[in-house]
Amino acid sequence: MVYQSEDEQFDSGLLKQQERLAIYCDYYAIDQAEIKRDPALLDYIVSHQQILDELISGYTEMGPINRQICDEFVDCECDDENKNS
C-alpha cells in the first residue's frame, strides 16, 4: 500500500476536480474564465455533472473494448487490401 499524506491526497483530489472542470468546460464550450464572472455557469455544470461523469466513465470503459475490435479488424482490412492489389 502506498501512503499519501493528507496534502498529497488533497492535491490529487483537487487535480481531479480541475481536470473534470476542464472537461466540462470543453464539453459545454464554456470558457473557464467565464465561470468566475458568471456563477450561473458553475451551477449549470454542477447540475449536469452526473450526466457527464457517466459519459466519461462509459468512454473509459469502452476504450479497451474498442481497441480490441480495431485490432481484430485491422488484419481483415490488410488482407482485403492485399487481395485488391
N, CA, C and O atoms as a GROMACS GRO file, in nm:
protein
  340
    1MET      N    1   0.083  -0.118   0.000
    1MET     CA    2   0.000   0.000   0.000
    1MET      C    3   0.088   0.125   0.000
    1MET      O    4   0.186   0.132   0.074
    2VAL      N    5   0.053   0.220  -0.083
    2VAL     CA    6   0.128   0.345  -0.091
    2VAL      C    7   0.062   0.445   0.002
    2VAL      O    8  -0.058   0.468  -0.003
    3TYR      N    9   0.144   0.504   0.086
    3TYR     CA   10   0.092   0.603   0.180
    3TYR      C   11   0.097   0.741   0.116
    3TYR      O   12   0.198   0.780   0.058
    4GLN      N   13  -0.013   0.813   0.128
    4GLN     CA   14  -0.016   0.951   0.083
    4GLN      C   15  -0.050   1.040   0.202
    4GLN      O   16  -0.139   1.010   0.281
    5SER      N   17   0.021   1.150   0.212
    5SER     CA   18  -0.012   1.245   0.317
    5SER      C   19  -0.144   1.312   0.283
    5SER      O   20  -0.193   1.303   0.171
    6GLU      N   21  -0.201   1.379   0.381
    6GLU     CA   22  -0.327   1.449   0.356
    6GLU      C   23  -0.310   1.554   0.248
    6GLU      O   24  -0.401   1.576   0.168
    7ASP      N   25  -0.194   1.620   0.245
    7ASP     CA   26  -0.169   1.721   0.143
    7ASP      C   27  -0.168   1.658   0.004
    7ASP      O   28  -0.225   1.714  -0.090
    8GLU      N   29  -0.103   1.543  -0.009
    8GLU     CA   30  -0.098   1.474  -0.138
    8GLU      C   31  -0.237   1.428  -0.180
    8GLU      O   32  -0.272   1.439  -0.298
    9GLN      N   33  -0.314   1.377  -0.087
    9GLN     CA   34  -0.450   1.334  -0.119
    9GLN      C   35  -0.534   1.454  -0.162
    9GLN      O   36  -0.610   1.445  -0.258
   10PHE      N   37  -0.519   1.565  -0.091
   10PHE     CA   38  -0.592   1.686  -0.126
   10PHE      C   39  -0.552   1.733  -0.265
   10PHE      O   40  -0.638   1.766  -0.347
   11ASP      N   41  -0.421   1.736  -0.292
   11ASP     CA   42  -0.372   1.781  -0.422
   11ASP      C   43  -0.425   1.693  -0.534
   11ASP      O   44  -0.465   1.744  -0.639
   12SER      N   45  -0.424   1.561  -0.515
   12SER     CA   46  -0.472   1.472  -0.621
   12SER      C   47  -0.622   1.489  -0.640
   12SER      O   48  -0.672   1.482  -0.752
   13GLY      N   49  -0.695   1.510  -0.529
   13GLY     CA   50  -0.839   1.534  -0.541
   13GLY      C   51  -0.868   1.665  -0.611
   13GLY      O   52  -0.960   1.674  -0.692
   14LEU      N   53  -0.789   1.766  -0.579
   14LEU     CA   54  -0.805   1.896  -0.644
   14LEU      C   55  -0.772   1.886  -0.792
   14LEU      O   56  -0.842   1.943  -0.875
   15LEU      N   57  -0.667   1.813  -0.824
   15LEU     CA   58  -0.629   1.795  -0.963
   15LEU      C   59  -0.742   1.728  -1.040
   15LEU      O   60  -0.776   1.769  -1.151
   16LYS      N   61  -0.800   1.624  -0.980
   16LYS     CA   62  -0.911   1.557  -1.047
   16LYS      C   63  -1.026   1.654  -1.070
   16LYS      O   64  -1.088   1.652  -1.176
   17GLN      N   65  -1.056   1.738  -0.971
   17GLN     CA   66  -1.163   1.835  -0.986
   17GLN      C   67  -1.130   1.934  -1.097
   17GLN      O   68  -1.216   1.970  -1.177
   18GLN      N   69  -1.004   1.978  -1.103
   18GLN     CA   70  -0.964   2.072  -1.207
   18GLN      C   71  -0.971   2.006  -1.344
   18GLN      O   72  -1.012   2.069  -1.441
   19GLU      N   73  -0.930   1.879  -1.353
   19GLU     CA   74  -0.938   1.807  -1.480
   19GLU      C   75  -1.084   1.792  -1.522
   19GLU      O   76  -1.118   1.812  -1.639
   20ARG      N   77  -1.169   1.757  -1.426
   20ARG     CA   78  -1.311   1.742  -1.457
   20ARG      C   79  -1.371   1.874  -1.501
   20ARG      O   80  -1.448   1.879  -1.597
   21LEU      N   81  -1.336   1.982  -1.432
   21LEU     CA   82  -1.387   2.114  -1.471
   21LEU      C   83  -1.343   2.148  -1.612
   21LEU      O   84  -1.422   2.201  -1.691
   22ALA      N   85  -1.218   2.118  -1.645
   22ALA     CA   86  -1.168   2.144  -1.781
   22ALA      C   87  -1.246   2.063  -1.883
   22ALA      O   88  -1.279   2.113  -1.991
   23ILE      N   89  -1.276   1.938  -1.851
   23ILE     CA   90  -1.354   1.853  -1.942
   23ILE      C   91  -1.495   1.908  -1.958
   23ILE      O   92  -1.546   1.916  -2.070
   24TYR      N   93  -1.557   1.946  -1.847
   24TYR     CA   94  -1.692   2.001  -1.854
   24TYR      C   95  -1.695   2.128  -1.938
   24TYR      O   96  -1.782   2.146  -2.024
   25CYS      N   97  -1.598   2.216  -1.913
   25CYS     CA   98  -1.594   2.341  -1.988
   25CYS      C   99  -1.574   2.314  -2.137
   25CYS      O  100  -1.637   2.380  -2.221
   26ASP      N  101  -1.490   2.220  -2.169
   26ASP     CA  102  -1.468   2.183  -2.309
   26ASP      C  103  -1.596   2.127  -2.369
   26ASP      O  104  -1.635   2.164  -2.480
   27TYR      N  105  -1.661   2.038  -2.297
   27TYR     CA  106  -1.783   1.973  -2.346
   27TYR      C  107  -1.895   2.075  -2.369
   27TYR      O  108  -1.963   2.070  -2.471
   28TYR      N  109  -1.912   2.166  -2.274
   28TYR     CA  110  -2.020   2.264  -2.282
   28TYR      C  111  -1.977   2.394  -2.351
   28TYR      O  112  -2.053   2.490  -2.356
   29ALA      N  113  -1.854   2.397  -2.404
   29ALA     CA  114  -1.800   2.514  -2.474
   29ALA      C  115  -1.807   2.638  -2.386
   29ALA      O  116  -1.854   2.744  -2.428
   30ILE      N  117  -1.760   2.623  -2.263
   30ILE     CA  118  -1.759   2.732  -2.166
   30ILE      C  119  -1.614   2.770  -2.136
   30ILE      O  120  -1.532   2.683  -2.109
   31ASP      N  121  -1.585   2.897  -2.142
   31ASP     CA  122  -1.453   2.947  -2.105
   31ASP      C  123  -1.444   2.946  -1.953
   31ASP      O  124  -1.531   3.000  -1.886
   32GLN      N  125  -1.339   2.886  -1.899
   32GLN     CA  126  -1.325   2.877  -1.753
   32GLN      C  127  -1.324   3.014  -1.688
   32GLN      O  128  -1.368   3.028  -1.574
   33ALA      N  129  -1.274   3.114  -1.757
   33ALA     CA  130  -1.274   3.250  -1.701
   33ALA      C  131  -1.417   3.302  -1.685
   33ALA      O  132  -1.444   3.382  -1.596
   34GLU      N  133  -1.507   3.256  -1.772
   34GLU     CA  134  -1.647   3.298  -1.763
   34GLU      C  135  -1.711   3.249  -1.634
   34GLU      O  136  -1.800   3.316  -1.580
   35ILE      N  137  -1.667   3.134  -1.585
   35ILE     CA  138  -1.724   3.080  -1.461
   35ILE      C  139  -1.700   3.176  -1.345
   35ILE      O  140  -1.786   3.193  -1.259
   36LYS      N  141  -1.583   3.238  -1.345
   36LYS     CA  142  -1.552   3.333  -1.238
   36LYS      C  143  -1.641   3.456  -1.246
   36LYS      O  144  -1.677   3.516  -1.144
   37ARG      N  145  -1.676   3.495  -1.369
   37ARG     CA  146  -1.759   3.614  -1.387
   37ARG      C  147  -1.907   3.584  -1.373
   37ARG      O  148  -1.986   3.671  -1.335
   38ASP      N  149  -1.947   3.459  -1.405
   38ASP     CA  150  -2.089   3.424  -1.403
   38ASP      C  151  -2.109   3.292  -1.328
   38ASP      O  152  -2.098   3.185  -1.388
   39PRO      N  153  -2.139   3.299  -1.199
   39PRO     CA  154  -2.156   3.178  -1.119
   39PRO      C  155  -2.270   3.088  -1.167
   39PRO      O  156  -2.274   2.970  -1.132
   40ALA      N  157  -2.362   3.141  -1.247
   40ALA     CA  158  -2.470   3.058  -1.301
   40ALA      C  159  -2.415   2.948  -1.390
   40ALA      O  160  -2.472   2.839  -1.398
   41LEU      N  161  -2.303   2.974  -1.456
   41LEU     CA  162  -2.240   2.871  -1.539
   41LEU      C  163  -2.192   2.755  -1.454
   41LEU      O  164  -2.208   2.639  -1.491
   42LEU      N  165  -2.133   2.787  -1.339
   42LEU     CA  166  -2.089   2.681  -1.249
   42LEU      C  167  -2.209   2.601  -1.199
   42LEU      O  168  -2.201   2.479  -1.187
   43ASP      N  169  -2.319   2.669  -1.169
   43ASP     CA  170  -2.440   2.599  -1.128
   43ASP      C  171  -2.487   2.503  -1.237
   43ASP      O  172  -2.530   2.391  -1.208
   44TYR      N  173  -2.478   2.547  -1.363
   44TYR     CA  174  -2.518   2.462  -1.475
   44TYR      C  175  -2.429   2.338  -1.483
   44TYR      O  176  -2.478   2.226  -1.499
   45ILE      N  177  -2.300   2.359  -1.472
   45ILE     CA  178  -2.206   2.247  -1.479
   45ILE      C  179  -2.232   2.149  -1.366
   45ILE      O  180  -2.238   2.028  -1.388
   46VAL      N  181  -2.248   2.200  -1.246
   46VAL     CA  182  -2.272   2.114  -1.130
   46VAL      C  183  -2.403   2.037  -1.146
   46VAL      O  184  -2.410   1.920  -1.111
   47SER      N  185  -2.506   2.103  -1.200
   47SER     CA  186  -2.635   2.034  -1.216
   47SER      C  187  -2.629   1.924  -1.321
   47SER      O  188  -2.710   1.832  -1.318
   48HIS      N  189  -2.535   1.934  -1.414
   48HIS     CA  190  -2.521   1.832  -1.519
   48HIS      C  191  -2.399   1.743  -1.497
   48HIS      O  192  -2.361   1.664  -1.585
   49GLN      N  193  -2.339   1.755  -1.382
   49GLN     CA  194  -2.215   1.683  -1.351
   49GLN      C  195  -2.232   1.532  -1.362
   49GLN      O  196  -2.146   1.464  -1.420
   50GLN      N  197  -2.339   1.478  -1.309
   50GLN     CA  198  -2.356   1.333  -1.308
   50GLN      C  199  -2.368   1.278  -1.450
   50GLN      O  200  -2.313   1.172  -1.480
   51ILE      N  201  -2.437   1.349  -1.536
   51ILE     CA  202  -2.453   1.304  -1.674
   51ILE      C  203  -2.317   1.295  -1.742
   51ILE      O  204  -2.286   1.195  -1.807
   52LEU      N  205  -2.238   1.399  -1.728
   52LEU     CA  206  -2.107   1.399  -1.794
   52LEU      C  207  -2.013   1.299  -1.730
   52LEU      O  208  -1.933   1.236  -1.799
   53ASP      N  209  -2.021   1.282  -1.597
   53ASP     CA  210  -1.940   1.180  -1.531
   53ASP      C  211  -1.973   1.041  -1.586
   53ASP      O  212  -1.883   0.960  -1.607
   54GLU      N  213  -2.101   1.015  -1.610
   54GLU     CA  214  -2.141   0.885  -1.665
   54GLU      C  215  -2.089   0.868  -1.807
   54GLU      O  216  -2.046   0.758  -1.845
   55LEU      N  217  -2.092   0.974  -1.886
   55LEU     CA  218  -2.037   0.967  -2.022
   55LEU      C  219  -1.887   0.938  -2.018
   55LEU      O  220  -1.838   0.852  -2.092
   56ILE      N  221  -1.816   1.010  -1.932
   56ILE     CA  222  -1.671   0.989  -1.920
   56ILE      C  223  -1.642   0.846  -1.877
   56ILE      O  224  -1.552   0.782  -1.931
   57SER      N  225  -1.717   0.798  -1.780
   57SER     CA  226  -1.698   0.661  -1.731
   57SER      C  227  -1.724   0.560  -1.842
   57SER      O  228  -1.649   0.463  -1.859
   58GLY      N  229  -1.831   0.582  -1.918
   58GLY     CA  230  -1.863   0.490  -2.028
   58GLY      C  231  -1.755   0.487  -2.134
   58GLY      O  232  -1.716   0.380  -2.180
   59TYR      N  233  -1.705   0.604  -2.173
   59TYR     CA  234  -1.598   0.609  -2.272
   59TYR      C  235  -1.471   0.543  -2.218
   59TYR      O  236  -1.399   0.477  -2.293
   60THR      N  237  -1.445   0.561  -2.090
   60THR     CA  238  -1.327   0.500  -2.029
   60THR      C  239  -1.338   0.348  -2.033
   60THR      O  240  -1.241   0.279  -2.062
   61GLU      N  241  -1.456   0.296  -2.003
   61GLU     CA  242  -1.477   0.151  -2.006
   61GLU      C  243  -1.473   0.097  -2.148
   61GLU      O  244  -1.426  -0.015  -2.170
   62MET      N  245  -1.520   0.174  -2.244
   62MET     CA  246  -1.527   0.126  -2.382
   62MET      C  247  -1.392   0.132  -2.454
   62MET      O  248  -1.373   0.064  -2.555
   63GLY      N  249  -1.298   0.211  -2.403
   63GLY     CA  250  -1.169   0.226  -2.469
   63GLY      C  251  -1.100   0.095  -2.499
   63GLY      O  252  -1.065   0.069  -2.614
   64PRO      N  253  -1.078   0.009  -2.399
   64PRO     CA  254  -1.012  -0.119  -2.425
   64PRO      C  255  -1.092  -0.209  -2.519
   64PRO      O  256  -1.035  -0.282  -2.600
   65ILE      N  257  -1.224  -0.205  -2.507
   65ILE     CA  258  -1.308  -0.287  -2.595
   65ILE      C  259  -1.295  -0.239  -2.738
   65ILE      O  260  -1.281  -0.320  -2.830
   66ASN      N  261  -1.299  -0.108  -2.759
   66ASN     CA  262  -1.283  -0.053  -2.893
   66ASN      C  263  -1.147  -0.087  -2.952
   66ASN      O  264  -1.135  -0.115  -3.071
   67ARG      N  265  -1.044  -0.084  -2.868
   67ARG     CA  266  -0.910  -0.119  -2.915
   67ARG      C  267  -0.906  -0.264  -2.962
   67ARG      O  268  -0.846  -0.294  -3.066
   68GLN      N  269  -0.969  -0.354  -2.888
   68GLN     CA  270  -0.973  -0.496  -2.927
   68GLN      C  271  -1.044  -0.512  -3.061
   68GLN      O  272  -0.996  -0.584  -3.149
   69ILE      N  273  -1.156  -0.444  -3.076
   69ILE     CA  274  -1.232  -0.454  -3.200
   69ILE      C  275  -1.148  -0.402  -3.316
   69ILE      O  276  -1.142  -0.465  -3.422
   70CYS      N  277  -1.084  -0.288  -3.298
   70CYS     CA  278  -1.000  -0.232  -3.404
   70CYS      C  279  -0.885  -0.326  -3.439
   70CYS      O  280  -0.855  -0.346  -3.557
   71ASP      N  281  -0.822  -0.383  -3.337
   71ASP     CA  282  -0.711  -0.475  -3.361
   71ASP      C  283  -0.756  -0.596  -3.443
   71ASP      O  284  -0.682  -0.644  -3.529
   72GLU      N  285  -0.877  -0.644  -3.417
   72GLU     CA  286  -0.928  -0.760  -3.490
   72GLU      C  287  -0.955  -0.724  -3.636
   72GLU      O  288  -0.932  -0.806  -3.725
   73PHE      N  289  -1.004  -0.603  -3.662
   73PHE     CA  290  -1.041  -0.566  -3.798
   73PHE      C  291  -0.924  -0.513  -3.879
   73PHE      O  292  -0.933  -0.510  -4.002
   74VAL      N  293  -0.816  -0.472  -3.817
   74VAL     CA  294  -0.700  -0.424  -3.891
   74VAL      C  295  -0.647  -0.535  -3.981
   74VAL      O  296  -0.616  -0.511  -4.097
   75ASP      N  297  -0.638  -0.656  -3.927
   75ASP     CA  298  -0.591  -0.769  -4.008
   75ASP      C  299  -0.684  -0.794  -4.126
   75ASP      O  300  -0.638  -0.822  -4.236
   76CYS      N  301  -0.814  -0.785  -4.103
   76CYS     CA  302  -0.911  -0.806  -4.211
   76CYS      C  303  -0.893  -0.701  -4.321
   76CYS      O  304  -0.896  -0.734  -4.439
   77GLU      N  305  -0.875  -0.576  -4.281
   77GLU     CA  306  -0.857  -0.469  -4.379
   77GLU      C  307  -0.728  -0.488  -4.458
   77GLU      O  308  -0.725  -0.465  -4.579
   78CYS      N  309  -0.622  -0.531  -4.390
   78CYS     CA  310  -0.495  -0.554  -4.459
   78CYS      C  311  -0.509  -0.668  -4.559
   78CYS      O  312  -0.460  -0.659  -4.671
   79ASP      N  313  -0.576  -0.775  -4.519
   79ASP     CA  314  -0.598  -0.888  -4.609
   79ASP      C  315  -0.678  -0.844  -4.730
   79ASP      O  316  -0.647  -0.884  -4.843
   80ASP      N  317  -0.781  -0.762  -4.709
   80ASP     CA  318  -0.865  -0.716  -4.818
   80ASP      C  319  -0.786  -0.627  -4.913
   80ASP      O  320  -0.802  -0.638  -5.035
   81GLU      N  321  -0.702  -0.540  -4.860
   81GLU     CA  322  -0.621  -0.453  -4.944
   81GLU      C  323  -0.520  -0.534  -5.025
   81GLU      O  324  -0.494  -0.501  -5.141
   82ASN      N  325  -0.464  -0.639  -4.967
   82ASN     CA  326  -0.368  -0.722  -5.039
   82ASN      C  327  -0.435  -0.798  -5.152
   82ASN      O  328  -0.375  -0.817  -5.258
   83LYS      N  329  -0.559  -0.840  -5.133
   83LYS     CA  330  -0.632  -0.911  -5.238
   83LYS      C  331  -0.664  -0.818  -5.355
   83LYS      O  332  -0.664  -0.861  -5.470
   84ASN      N  333  -0.692  -0.692  -5.325
   84ASN     CA  334  -0.729  -0.595  -5.428
   84ASN      C  335  -0.608  -0.537  -5.499
   84ASN      O  336  -0.624  -0.468  -5.600
   85SER      N  337  -0.487  -0.561  -5.450
   85SER     CA  338  -0.366  -0.503  -5.512
   85SER      C  339  -0.324  -0.580  -5.633
   85SER      O  340  -0.224  -0.545  -5.697
   0.00000   0.00000   0.00000
